[in-house]
């Protein structure tokens, strides 16, 4: 009988505690290690009898019964269903635990602890109460057993003691023979191949560095192939096999190994999968080392794994495209799936890892908690994260952008091999660190139709929005490819790209930009003193967009808003948009609109000491009707006045911030050291005039602080006033003042400055409603008509219209002698006087 074959694993004993039932006929008896139970064979049936309690553990049955050496444990295999039943007999009592048709682990503790345990299909059952325990199989004190069904009637049977594997083989209970005799440490099945571990050969091993002596096992695997005519030895492997070996074993077309890991991407008939395969993770061969897990069958259109992050991205295209992001452990933890973009962002902030998923509509943040699971938070707006990590997004229906990069910076504790759990300490008692230096750039563009890389995955960052592919390497050198993957230029430094709009336009996240030109950039930079951090308009075929490259990664720091016309203030985060038949203001997630033909939007935002306040006033004007929203609070030192309207087929945009900052004591200056200074006043220059040229709006004026259209199509414009005063502490230079006063310009309908008295710019210009009042740097004014005629000289203070004539007024506040010098009193102070000189001029 085939039962006799299996019982070769038994320990035969002739002693017995009790008597067998009378009149029992049998063909063979096999006693347990302590002779308290006996396996009985009689004809075609087998049974297990408890000699202590004088009853049957397993009544006579045609099912197969396997007994385990060194124990009172028995496995019963149902002859019809193949179901495994485990019978445990300990201390004169027995317990029955049922398995399934695949695999069952059996183990028990030393009887002295009074408990019986069974590791059954990955769960440890306490047989006293059948509750699930957290006890692991490695804590068993004595012996364990493993039974796995691999084919109908064919089982891998393994017996092992104290963590050292032995007696593992493959038995065919139908043919009544060992297919692989049980002298291996362990056997595993993978598809049609059996991997049998042999590690009996030993040799001494000595570590010259730390002086550690141990025994090294020379382990290897005999690989058997299961064929129709039996099991045949196919291969012997003593090192991790190459990918050709795995392709044959797994039955796939291609296998690609992830860097420095035991994870592999598989390909079959144009589809991709993901597996883990390892034979020699433990080179000392002290523990089970075989590892195979098929995480994803070859069904996806793209699969990529990054071992540094332990993250996996997969892509499925078609009518319902899906991108998925996984965390890889012993299983795959799905972090997100989304049809737009998934990305894992790495951020080094004292080992703080932030995971985020961005979609076209929302932004999610996944934060691992202390228990190792994750929680997802929905953010109202996109946060600013490090660009490094791994992710994918569709460039179009066929092209996929793989982003995978790591900057490679940060401190790492130095630990010795002799004392791996202790910090290394220097001579001064300080803990020793070193810098981690493992940067990599593996970003590329993959073609889902050709199943090949359009741009090889060798880059740090790839910018895909413009219709070109701008690729930067780890040395911040840029290469540019067209949409077909043809190289257009390479070897351009990041600094060159940042200074050249012709390069920058291919980094802007908009398709096929025509050109870039300067855009306003808020109030914190005065244009005459600081032109770094430039912002740009992007001219598109159907309108305008905005682009402000980030200082380090060229990503757009402005919102991706397009329209027929767009104006954005990054300081206060509001945007004017002209599109279709309306003018709109976008602010704080709200949209306000007036008509294109008759509307005007006026906006006032107070700002105190550089911190934008929440209160603002909004005026929505339709012809003569005005809707006022908000409440302006007085007392602010700084404020922004902004407006947009269409006037005489021109767009007039005013965006003017007057900023007043408080003094700063003991502030640090890189050149001067610690200083005391007061930066008291400056004005931004973000106002402009636009005119339509064909289908596009073009800026026809420079950027001014303010600009206003008056009669005859003329304009009054001003530059910003900038005043900065600071005192160098302990320096003989004392106080230094930078004073760039505001200048005013009278512009004609072509936006060209109109000169008067040999001047093009003036101290001030004011529209009086009946003419123009212009101030020179002397402090005196002259008067100009709307036809451009200067009526007076520059020696007056004020003008009025009286009975059709121009009344010029000169106010004198001090007495002057015949030489024009002030008259002084006995104390040397100017003598005050109140006089008024009036003269009338005939208007042309």
Secondary structure, DSSP 8 states (H G I E B T S, - for coil): -HHHHHGGGS------SS---TT---SEEEE-TTSSEEEEEETTEEEEEETTTTEEEEEEESSEEEE-TTSSEEEEE-TTT--EEEEEEETTEEEEEE--SSEEEEE---GGG---EEEETTEEEETTTTEEE---GGG-SSEEEEEEEEETTEEEEEEEETTEEEEEEEEETTTTEEEEEEEESEEEEETTEEEEEE---EEEEEETTTTEEEEEE--EEEEEEEETTEEEEEEEESS---HHHHHHHHT-SEEEE-TTSSEEEEEETTEEEEEEEES-SSTT--S---EEEEEEEEEESEEEEETTTTEEEEEE-STT-EEEEEEESSSEEEEEEESSEEEEE---SSS---EEEE-SS-EEEEEE-TTS-EEEEEESS-----S-EEEEEESSSSEEEEEEEE----EEE---STTTTS--B-TTS-B-EEE----EE-EEEEETTTTEEEEEEEESEEE-TTSSEEEE-TT-EEEEE-TTS-EEEEEEEHHHHHH-HHHHTTTSSSTT--EEEEE---SSS-TTT---S-EEEEEETTEEEEE-B-TTT--B-S----BSEEEEETTTTEEEEEETTEEEEEETTEEEEEETTTEEEEEEEEEETTEEEEEEEEEEEETTEEEEEE---S--SEEEEEEEEEETTEEEEEEEEEE---EEEEEEETTTEEEEEEEEEEE---BEEEEEETTEEEE-S--BSEEEE-GGG-EEEE---EEEEEEETT-TT-EEEEEE---EEEE-TTS-B--BTTBSEESEEEE-SSSEEEE-TTS-EEEE-TTS-B-S-S-BSEEEEETTEEEEEEEEEE-B-TTS-B-B-TTS-B-EEEEEEEEEEE--
